[in-house]
Amino acid sequence: MRLLLLKHFSFDDPSVILTWAKERGCPAELFEPPSGQPFPPVDSFDLLVILGGPMSVTDEEGHPWLIAEKAFLKEAIRRGRRVLGICLGAQLLAEALGGRVYRNREKEIGWHPVRRTEARHPLLAGLPEMFWSFHWHGDTFDLPEGAVHLACSGACRNQAFAWGDRLLGLQFHLETTPACMKAMTEAWAGELVPGRWIESAGAILAKASRCAESAGHLRRILDRMLAAHAEERAAG
């Protein structure tokens, strides 16, 4: 299975996903939409992973490359590619499927529990009913018509959804590494203001050991996507 990762800011760290891909023998390409370069051909990958970013999905004026990325995502969906959207990526996926993206009532920053809904989906099979994940977002989205609501948190109702068996959106950051987390708290320190769902930099960094468990959850999700791809190919 060939991967294409979309990265939106310089110090984002896709190493968890790239390491998984290398171990599984899956070719992976990293592409940065803000560069303004042409997107790779849709037939060059089987799984599109859209990472997070500090920009809003709706800010096409400030980030005009979002227009091309949205068109690229819709074409990938139309062509039947598997898609995993994370944070900004989940919001882009929700919008591409007809959902609305808007400001959440409160920002959610730091380590907060995610709880699964009663809905079951094969891509989340094996994940605990409650697990800790890193969050950094101020926007949320409405579920697209036909989506399955898979997870929520105290600050944000729509934390995960699936649309069919190929498309998965995760508002939370299972891919976060200690290094990226530290860089975020330094670069965006101004967002760490007192709030019900906002932790201090010290509290966030003190829980860096949770990154390993989060990475394990993400690896299981990717394994499920790889297995589904292999089964489809075997069936012809």
PENORMO-V815425 format. One record per residue. RES is the residue in three letters. PSI is psi in degrees with one decimal (* if undefined). OMEGA is omega in whole degrees, 0 to 359 (999 if undefined). Layout:
RES;PSI;OMEGA / RES;PSI;OMEGA
This chain:
MET;126.0;182 / ARG;132.2;182 / LEU;144.1;167 / LEU;123.8;179 / LEU;131.5;176 / LEU;120.6;184 / LYS;134.3;190 / HIS;-8.0;175 / PHE;153.0;196 / SER;-40.0;186 / PHE;12.8;171 / ASP;148.6;186 / ASP;99.7;180 / PRO;18.6;189 / SER;-33.5;179 / VAL;-43.9;182 / ILE;-42.2;181 / LEU;-37.3;177 / THR;-43.2;176 / TRP;-47.1;182 / ALA;-42.9;179 / LYS;-42.7;180 / GLU;-32.1;182 / ARG;0.1;180 / GLY;30.0;181 / CYS;116.7;177 / PRO;137.8;182 / ALA;137.0;177 / GLU;137.2;178 / LEU;127.3;181 / PHE;140.0;182 / GLU;101.2;180 / PRO;-36.4;180 / PRO;-13.1;179 / SER;-22.7;182 / GLY;1.0;179 / GLN;157.8;178 / PRO;140.9;178 / PHE;150.2;174 / PRO;157.9;177 / PRO;143.2;181 / VAL;-28.3;180 / ASP;6.8;180 / SER;-1.4;181 / PHE;160.5;177 / ASP;-30.9;180 / LEU;126.7;176 / LEU;121.6;176 / VAL;118.7;181 / ILE;113.9;183 / LEU;-178.3;184 / GLY;-175.0;179 / GLY;157.4;183 / PRO;-10.9;182 / MET;161.3;176 / SER;146.0;177 / VAL;-31.8;185 / THR;-6.9;186 / ASP;62.7;180 / GLU;-26.2;179 / GLU;-43.0;179 / GLY;-25.4;181 / HIS;76.4;187 / PRO;-20.0;177 / TRP;-17.1;177 / LEU;-30.9;180 / ILE;-47.1;179 / ALA;-37.8;180 / GLU;-39.7;179 / LYS;-41.5;178 / ALA;-40.1;179 / PHE;-43.5;179 / LEU;-44.2;180 / LYS;-38.2;178 / GLU;-38.7;178 / ALA;-41.9;178 / ILE;-46.4;181 / ARG;-35.3;182 / ARG;5.9;174 / GLY;21.4;178 / ARG;150.2;173 / ARG;143.7;182 / VAL;132.1;170 / LEU;113.6;179 / GLY;131.7;182 / ILE;122.2;179 / CYS;-105.7;175 / LEU;-39.6;179 / GLY;-38.0;177 / ALA;-38.8;178 / GLN;-41.3;176 / LEU;-40.7;180 / LEU;-44.6;179 / ALA;-44.8;180 / GLU;-41.7;181 / ALA;-27.5;181 / LEU;4.7;175 / GLY;2.6;178 / GLY;161.4;179 / ARG;136.4;177 / VAL;135.1;185 / TYR;174.1;180 / ARG;132.6;172 / ASN;160.0;180 / ARG;-32.5;179 / GLU;150.5;172 / LYS;149.9;179 / GLU;108.5;183 / ILE;127.5;178 / GLY;-164.2;181 / TRP;111.5;181 / HIS;149.4;182 / PRO;143.4;173 / VAL;133.9;180 / ARG;132.8;177 / ARG;149.2;174 / THR;-179.0;178 / GLU;-16.4;180 / ALA;137.4;178 / ARG;142.1;177 / HIS;138.4;184 / PRO;-28.7;182 / LEU;-22.0;178 / LEU;9.3;180 / ALA;133.0;179 / GLY;-14.3;177 / LEU;143.9;179 / PRO;160.0;177 / GLU;-28.4;174 / MET;134.7;177 / PHE;158.3;178 / TRP;139.9;176 / SER;156.2;175 / PHE;142.4;180 / HIS;147.6;169 / TRP;90.4;181 / HIS;152.5;175 / GLY;-12.6;180 / ASP;162.3;173 / THR;-172.0;183 / PHE;157.5;169 / ASP;146.3;178 / LEU;134.4;175 / PRO;153.6;176 / GLU;131.4;180 / GLY;-4.6;180 / ALA;153.5;176 / VAL;123.0;181 / HIS;119.4;190 / LEU;-21.5;183 / ALA;157.1;179 / CYS;169.8;173 / SER;174.0;180 / GLY;-31.4;183 / ALA;-19.8;191 / CYS;118.9;184 / ARG;-44.5;187 / ASN;89.6;181 / GLN;-21.4;179 / ALA;143.5;175 / PHE;155.1;172 / ALA;147.4;175 / TRP;104.6;188 / GLY;-155.8;182 / ASP;6.0;184 / ARG;-19.2;189 / LEU;128.1;182 / LEU;129.8;177 / GLY;130.0;178 / LEU;118.3;178 / GLN;-24.5;185 / PHE;169.0;189 / HIS;84.8;174 / LEU;-17.9;186 / GLU;-5.3;187 / THR;135.5;175 / THR;157.9;177 / PRO;-39.7;181 / ALA;-44.3;180 / CYS;-41.2;179 / MET;-43.5;179 / LYS;-43.2;179 / ALA;-38.5;179 / MET;-43.6;181 / THR;-26.8;179 / GLU;-46.8;184 / ALA;-33.6;184 / TRP;35.9;182 / ALA;-30.1;181 / GLY;-18.6;179 / GLU;-11.3;184 / LEU;61.1;178 / VAL;155.6;180 / PRO;132.4;180 / GLY;159.0;184 / ARG;-32.9;184 / TRP;24.3;179 / ILE;119.0;178 / GLU;157.0;175 / SER;163.7;178 / ALA;-41.4;181 / GLY;-42.2;179 / ALA;-39.0;179 / ILE;-51.0;185 / LEU;-25.8;179 / ALA;-17.1;182 / LYS;20.6;183 / ALA;-23.4;180 / SER;-18.8;179 / ARG;-16.1;181 / CYS;-36.9;183 / ALA;-43.0;179 / GLU;-40.9;178 / SER;-43.0;179 / ALA;-36.6;177 / GLY;-40.7;177 / HIS;-44.2;180 / LEU;-40.8;179 / ARG;-37.6;178 / ARG;-39.6;177 / ILE;-45.1;179 / LEU;-37.0;177 / ASP;-38.7;178 / ARG;-40.6;179 / MET;-39.4;179 / LEU;-42.8;180 / ALA;-41.0;179 / ALA;-39.5;178 / HIS;-43.6;180 / ALA;-41.1;179 / GLU;-39.0;179 / GLU;-42.4;179 / ARG;-38.7;181 / ALA;-33.2;180 / ALA;-11.1;178 / GLY;*;999
